[in-house]
Amino acid sequence: MSTSASSESTILPSNAPAASPHPVKDMVGSGKAWGLCTAVDLHDCNPDLIRDANHIKRYVVELCELIGMKRYGKCQVVNFGEGRVAGYSMVQLISTSLISGHFANETNHAYLDIFSCKGYDPTVVESFSKEFFGARRSVATATLRY
């Protein structure tokens, strides 16, 4: 099963039916896949936005509201690393799992992961993330977890 948004999105479910009339978000839940994991790679982001801890925290709040996830505890955003891996890293627990990300200063790329045992629309996550961080290009892969 593969779908494409305006970018290079691919949805690759594991052990799921080859084709389904249902949206991926509806394939998660009791008697279905355990969860959905979406990896979003953002390329050529606005450097000011990925270097701003408050902007990253705001992203988490707005993303959770958009996809209907409940945040659990405070969002951790820490700036560390050297060279190629220097930049902010973020972790936010949600009631159904977690959201994490790393923002690479050297390349102005961001790498986001959203895992939840509650369904959501991966294409919404990708397009929102791309716009929020001013990325020129994005690639997303969503995998159903069983």
C-alpha positions in Angstrom: 0.0 0.0 0.0 1.5 3.3 -1.0 0.2 6.8 -1.1 1.9 10.0 -2.1 1.3 13.6 -0.9 2.8 16.7 -2.4 6.2 15.4 -1.3 7.9 12.0 -1.4 5.7 10.3 1.2 5.4 6.5 1.4 3.2 4.5 3.6 4.6 1.0 4.2 2.5 -1.1 6.5 4.0 -4.3 7.9 1.8 -7.5 7.7 -1.2 -5.4 6.6 -3.4 -6.3 3.7 -1.8 -5.4 0.3 -4.6 -3.0 -0.4 -7.2 -1.5 2.0 -10.1 0.8 1.4 -9.5 2.3 4.9 -7.2 5.2 5.7 -4.0 4.2 7.6 -5.3 5.9 10.7 -8.3 3.6 10.7 -6.0 0.5 10.6 -4.8 1.0 14.3 -6.7 -0.1 17.3 -8.2 -3.2 19.0 -8.1 -6.2 16.6 -5.9 -4.2 14.2 -2.3 -2.9 14.2 -0.9 -2.1 17.6 0.4 1.3 16.5 1.5 3.6 13.8 5.1 5.0 13.5 5.8 7.9 11.2 9.3 9.1 10.4 9.4 12.5 8.8 12.7 13.9 7.3 12.6 17.6 6.7 15.3 19.0 4.4 16.5 22.6 4.2 14.5 24.0 7.1 14.5 27.6 8.2 17.7 27.7 10.3 16.2 30.2 12.8 13.2 27.9 13.5 15.1 24.7 14.1 17.5 26.5 16.5 14.7 27.9 18.6 13.7 25.7 21.6 10.4 27.6 22.1 9.5 27.1 18.5 10.2 23.3 18.8 8.0 23.2 22.0 5.2 25.1 20.2 5.4 22.5 17.4 4.8 19.7 19.8 1.8 21.5 21.4 0.2 22.3 18.0 1.0 18.9 16.5 -0.7 17.1 19.4 -3.7 19.3 19.1 -3.9 18.7 15.3 -3.7 14.9 15.5 -5.7 14.6 18.7 -2.9 13.4 21.0 -2.7 14.1 24.8 0.7 15.3 26.0 2.0 13.6 29.1 4.5 15.6 31.2 6.8 18.4 29.8 8.4 18.4 26.5 12.2 18.0 26.8 14.2 20.1 24.3 18.0 19.9 24.8 20.7 21.5 22.6 23.8 19.3 22.5 26.3 17.4 20.2 29.2 18.4 18.2 29.8 18.7 14.4 27.4 16.8 12.2 25.1 15.9 15.1 25.0 19.2 16.9 21.5 20.6 17.4 18.4 20.3 19.5 16.8 17.0 20.4 13.2 16.8 21.5 11.1 14.2 23.4 7.5 14.4 24.3 5.6 11.6 25.9 2.0 11.3 24.8 -0.7 9.2 26.5 -0.5 6.7 23.6 3.4 6.7 23.2 5.8 9.4 22.1 7.0 12.1 19.7 10.7 12.7 19.2 13.0 14.7 16.9 16.5 15.8 16.2 17.3 19.1 14.5 20.7 19.1 12.7 22.4 22.5 12.6 25.0 21.6 10.1 22.5 20.6 7.4 19.4 22.5 8.5 17.5 19.1 8.5 15.1 17.8 11.0 14.3 14.1 11.8 10.9 13.6 13.5 9.3 10.3 14.8 5.7 10.0 15.9 4.6 6.7 17.4 1.1 6.1 18.7 -1.2 3.2 19.4 -4.0 5.6 18.4 -4.4 6.2 14.7 -3.6 9.5 13.0 -3.0 10.7 9.4 0.7 10.6 8.5 0.2 12.9 5.6 -1.2 15.6 7.9 1.9 15.2 10.2 4.3 15.5 7.3 2.7 18.6 5.7 2.2 20.4 9.1 5.8 19.6 10.1 7.2 20.8 6.7 5.3 24.1 6.9 6.0 24.6 10.7 9.8 24.4 10.2 9.9 26.0 6.7 11.4 23.0 5.0 11.9 23.0 1.3 11.5 19.3 1.0 10.2 16.4 3.1 10.1 12.6 3.0 7.9 10.6 5.3 7.5 6.9 5.9 4.7 5.4 8.0 4.8 1.9 9.3 2.0 0.0 11.0 3.4 -1.9 14.0 1.9 -5.3 14.9 
